[in-house]
Amino acid sequence: MAMTKYDDLIRDLRKGTILPLYLFFGEEEFLIQEAVDLIIGQAVDPASRDFNFTSLHCKGTAASELVGLAQTLPFMADKRVIIAREVDAFKGADLEQLASYLADPSPSTCLVLIANQPRYDKKTVTSAVEKRGAVTRFYALLDREMPAWIERRAKTFGITLQRDAVQYLWQALGNDLQAISGELEKVAIAARDKKAVTFADVKAVVGDFREYATFDLADAVGKKNREKAFLILSRLLLEGEQPVGLLAAIAWNFRRLLKAKSMEAAGTGYEEIKRKLNIIFHQSASFQEQMRSYTLPELRKAFEVLMAADRSLKSGGLGGRLVLERMILALCWA
């Protein structure tokens, strides 16, 4: 199935390109709602919204009713928009009737079909929507995608976040898009006419939602602080963090440390190291302390420990907590 990528979909919607058909499904409901809101904002005239906008659930609604609405011409407007959730509830004759409409949709209606399933694979629907519209699966964002998303979301509230402010917001709230968006709205209100929002501005509004973040665990291990690392590990596991993700965060930090120590050994000054490795301001002193905690040979040896922990987690022979605790002991030697 040839799907429209999320980034391409959002770009086209912001340009005002509205297609007659959309099919949305996936793991990240917040991103689905973001796309729906963009469609409504671009295609629905507020003055005639009561006449030309409908939101319904397919569960409990006959396909004939949905098709009838879609075939109705808009009233004193260019477009009619229909948001039809739970399209996966349609079966048998209802599915056939929907597929018949999708093969020849009304050009004056924008019909958005939303499935509850992470993957919706009814070919009669997906194939028809692909020909006349867009099919998009909304995956949960990867960690590497979060900073850019936060920056884009901040701009929708009329503010620009400095890099360390973005990093802090992510560390404080994790990958909870709903929570991040809510806090960004508060930050925008507090910042008022201040366009460039700093780390201090965000911290003053957001506070410390999570006692610890994955960065704090990597930081404690990087400083060989066993006691603190064990405490943070325990708290993060209680909050539902997965051992594989925690190992990845620690490994990422050790890769940075190895690069930094290698550059230092070659005569590069810390300011240049900080610039090349994108060490943000409020983490700079902590990162320097981590660099002092390890020698180059120790860092190279550390990757043997990390790889062994990775193999143990993937084999499933030992519990994730025990694997990480043993790894922390091996990394935080005196």
C-alpha positions in Angstrom: 0.0 0.0 0.0 1.5 3.4 -1.1 0.8 5.7 1.8 1.2 9.5 2.1 3.8 10.2 4.7 2.8 12.3 7.8 5.2 15.1 7.0 4.0 15.4 3.4 0.3 15.3 4.5 0.8 18.1 7.0 2.8 20.2 4.5 0.0 19.9 1.9 -2.7 20.7 4.4 -0.9 23.8 5.6 -0.7 24.9 2.0 -4.5 24.6 1.8 -4.6 21.5 -0.5 -7.7 19.6 0.5 -8.5 16.3 -1.1 -11.9 14.7 -1.3 -10.9 11.6 0.7 -8.6 10.8 3.6 -8.0 7.6 5.5 -6.2 7.9 8.9 -5.1 5.2 11.3 -2.1 4.5 13.5 -0.6 4.6 17.0 -0.5 8.3 17.6 -4.0 9.7 18.1 -2.7 13.2 18.9 -1.2 13.5 15.4 -4.4 12.2 13.8 -6.3 14.9 15.6 -3.7 17.5 14.5 -4.4 16.6 10.9 -8.1 16.6 11.4 -7.9 20.1 12.9 -5.9 21.4 10.0 -8.5 20.1 7.5 -11.3 21.7 9.5 -9.4 25.0 9.7 -8.7 25.0 6.0 -12.0 23.7 4.6 -14.8 24.7 7.0 -16.1 28.3 6.9 -16.9 29.2 10.5 -20.0 31.1 9.3 -21.6 28.0 7.8 -20.1 25.3 10.1 -23.4 24.2 11.5 -24.6 23.3 7.9 -21.4 22.0 6.4 -19.5 20.1 9.1 -20.4 16.7 10.5 -18.5 14.5 12.9 -19.9 11.0 13.5 -18.9 7.5 14.6 -19.4 4.7 12.0 -20.2 2.3 14.8 -24.0 2.7 15.1 -24.3 4.6 11.8 -25.4 3.0 8.6 -23.1 3.5 5.6 -26.1 4.7 3.7 -26.5 7.7 6.1 -22.8 8.5 5.7 -22.9 8.3 2.0 -26.1 10.4 1.9 -24.3 13.2 3.9 -21.2 13.0 1.6 -23.4 13.4 -1.5 -25.2 16.4 -0.1 -24.0 19.7 -1.6 -22.6 22.2 0.8 -24.8 25.1 1.8 -23.5 28.5 0.8 -19.9 27.3 0.9 -17.3 25.5 -1.3 -16.8 22.5 0.9 -18.6 20.1 3.2 -16.4 18.3 5.7 -17.3 14.9 7.3 -15.2 13.3 10.0 -16.2 9.6 10.2 -14.5 7.8 13.1 -14.4 4.0 13.7 -14.6 3.2 10.0 -13.3 -0.3 10.9 -16.8 -1.0 12.3 -18.2 -1.2 8.8 -18.7 -4.8 7.6 -20.5 -6.6 4.8 -23.1 -4.5 2.9 -22.1 -1.3 4.8 -18.5 -1.7 3.6 -19.6 -2.3 0.0 -21.8 0.8 0.0 -18.9 2.9 1.4 -16.5 1.5 -1.2 -19.0 2.4 -4.0 -19.0 6.0 -2.8 -15.2 6.1 -2.5 -14.9 5.0 -6.1 -16.7 8.2 -7.2 -16.6 10.7 -4.4 -18.3 14.1 -4.4 -15.7 16.8 -5.3 -17.4 19.3 -3.0 -17.1 17.0 0.1 -14.0 16.2 2.1 -14.6 12.8 3.8 -12.1 11.9 6.5 -12.2 8.2 7.6 -10.5 7.3 10.8 -9.9 3.7 11.9 -9.3 2.7 15.5 -6.8 0.0 14.5 -3.0 0.7 14.4 -3.2 -0.8 10.9 -6.3 -0.7 8.7 -6.0 -3.1 5.8 -9.4 -3.3 4.0 -8.2 -3.2 0.5 -11.6 -2.1 -0.9 -11.3 1.1 1.2 -7.5 1.7 1.1 -7.2 1.3 -2.7 -10.2 3.6 -3.4 -8.9 6.3 -1.1 -5.4 6.1 -2.5 -6.8 6.9 -6.0 -8.7 10.0 -5.0 -7.1 11.1 -1.8 -4.5 10.2 0.8 -4.0 7.2 3.2 -1.7 8.0 6.2 -0.5 5.9 9.0 0.4 7.9 12.1 3.3 6.3 13.8 4.4 7.2 17.3 7.3 9.7 17.0 10.8 8.4 17.4 13.0 10.0 20.0 15.1 11.7 17.2 11.9 13.2 15.8 10.7 14.8 19.0 12.8 18.0 19.1 11.8 19.0 15.6 8.1 18.3 16.4 8.3 20.4 19.5 9.8 23.3 17.6 7.0 23.0 14.9 4.3 22.8 17.6 5.7 25.8 19.4 5.4 27.9 16.2 1.7 27.1 16.0 1.4 29.1 19.3 3.5 31.9 17.9 6.7 31.2 19.8 10.2 30.0 19.0 12.0 27.8 21.5 15.7 28.0 22.0 17.4 24.6 21.7 17.9 24.0 25.4 14.3 24.9 26.1 13.2 22.3 23.6 15.5 19.7 25.2 14.2 20.5 28.7 10.5 20.3 27.6 11.2 16.9 26.1 13.1 15.6 29.1 10.3 16.9 31.5 7.4 15.4 29.6 8.8 12.5 27.6 7.0 11.7 24.3 3.5 12.7 25.5 2.4 15.0 22.6 -0.8 16.0 24.4 1.0 17.1 27.5 3.7 18.9 25.5 1.2 20.8 23.5 -0.7 21.8 26.6 2.4 23.1 28.3 3.5 24.9 25.1 0.2 26.8 25.1 0.8 27.8 28.8 4.4 28.9 27.9 3.0 31.0 25.0 0.6 32.8 27.3 3.2 33.4 29.9 5.7 34.6 27.3 3.2 37.1 25.9 5.1 39.2 23.3 8.4 37.4 23.8 9.1 35.5 20.6 12.3 33.7 21.5 11.6 31.5 24.6 14.5 30.4 26.8 15.2 27.4 29.0 14.4 29.5 32.0 11.0 30.6 30.6 10.0 27.0 29.9 11.2 25.7 33.3 9.3 28.5 35.1 6.0 27.4 33.5 6.5 23.6 33.1 8.4 22.9 36.4 9.5 19.3 37.1 6.7 17.0 35.9 8.9 14.0 36.1 11.3 13.6 38.9 13.8 12.0 36.5 14.2 11.5 32.8 16.3 9.1 30.7 18.9 11.8 30.4 19.3 11.9 34.2 20.1 8.1 34.2 22.7 8.5 31.4 24.1 11.5 33.2 24.5 9.6 36.5 26.2 6.7 34.8 28.4 9.1 32.9 29.6 10.5 36.3 30.1 7.0 37.8 27.5 7.8 40.4 26.2 4.3 41.1 23.8 5.2 43.9 22.1 7.9 42.0 22.0 5.7 38.8 20.2 2.9 40.8 17.7 5.3 42.2 16.9 6.9 38.9 16.7 3.4 37.2 14.2 2.3 39.8 12.0 5.4 39.4 12.0 5.2 35.6 11.1 1.6 35.5 8.2 2.3 37.9 7.0 5.1 35.5 6.9 2.5 32.7 10.1 3.1 30.9 11.4 0.1 28.9 14.8 -1.4 29.7 15.8 -1.4 26.0 15.0 2.4 25.7 17.1 3.1 28.9 20.0 1.1 27.5 19.8 3.1 24.2 19.9 6.4 26.1 23.0 5.3 28.0 24.7 4.0 24.9 24.0 7.2 23.0 25.6 9.3 25.8 28.7 7.0 25.9 29.1 7.5 22.1 29.1 11.2 22.7 31.7 10.8 25.5 33.9 8.7 23.3 33.8 11.3 20.5 34.5 14.0 23.0 37.5 12.3 24.6 38.9 11.4 21.2 38.7 15.0 20.1 40.2 16.1 23.4 43.1 13.7 22.9 43.7 15.1 19.4 44.1 18.6 21.0 40.5 20.0 20.4 39.4 22.5 23.0 36.2 22.0 24.9 34.3 24.9 23.3 34.9 23.3 19.9 33.9 19.9 21.2 30.7 21.4 22.7 29.9 23.0 19.3 30.5 20.0 17.2 28.6 17.6 19.5 25.7 20.1 20.0 26.1 20.1 23.8 23.4 22.5 25.0 24.1 25.2 27.5 22.5 23.9 30.6 24.1 20.5 30.1 27.6 21.8 29.4 29.1 21.6 33.0 27.6 18.2 33.6 29.1 16.9 30.3 32.5 18.2 31.2 32.3 16.3 34.5 31.4 13.1 32.7 34.4 13.6 30.4 36.6 13.8 33.5 35.1 10.6 34.9 36.4 8.3 32.1 39.6 7.7 30.2 39.6 6.8 26.6 40.5 3.1 27.4 37.7 3.0 29.9 35.2 4.3 27.3 36.3 1.7 24.8 35.9 -1.0 27.4 32.4 0.4 28.3 31.1 -0.5 24.8 31.8 -4.2 25.5 29.7 -3.9 28.7 26.9 -2.1 26.7 26.9 -4.8 24.0 26.8 -7.6 26.5 23.8 -5.9 28.2 22.1 -5.5 24.8 22.5 -9.2 24.1 21.2 -10.2 27.5 18.1 -8.0 27.1 17.3 -9.4 23.7 17.8 -13.0 24.8 15.3 -12.6 27.6 17.2 -14.9 29.9 17.4 -12.3 32.7 15.0 -9.6 33.8 15.5 -6.2 32.3 16.1 -4.6 35.7 18.8 -7.1 36.7 20.6 -6.7 33.4 20.7 -2.9 33.7 21.8 -3.0 37.4 24.7 -5.3 36.5 25.6 -3.1 33.6 25.6 0.0 35.8 27.9 -1.7 38.3 30.3 -2.7 35.5 30.3 0.9 34.1 30.6 2.7 37.4 33.7 1.1 38.6 35.8 3.2 41.0 
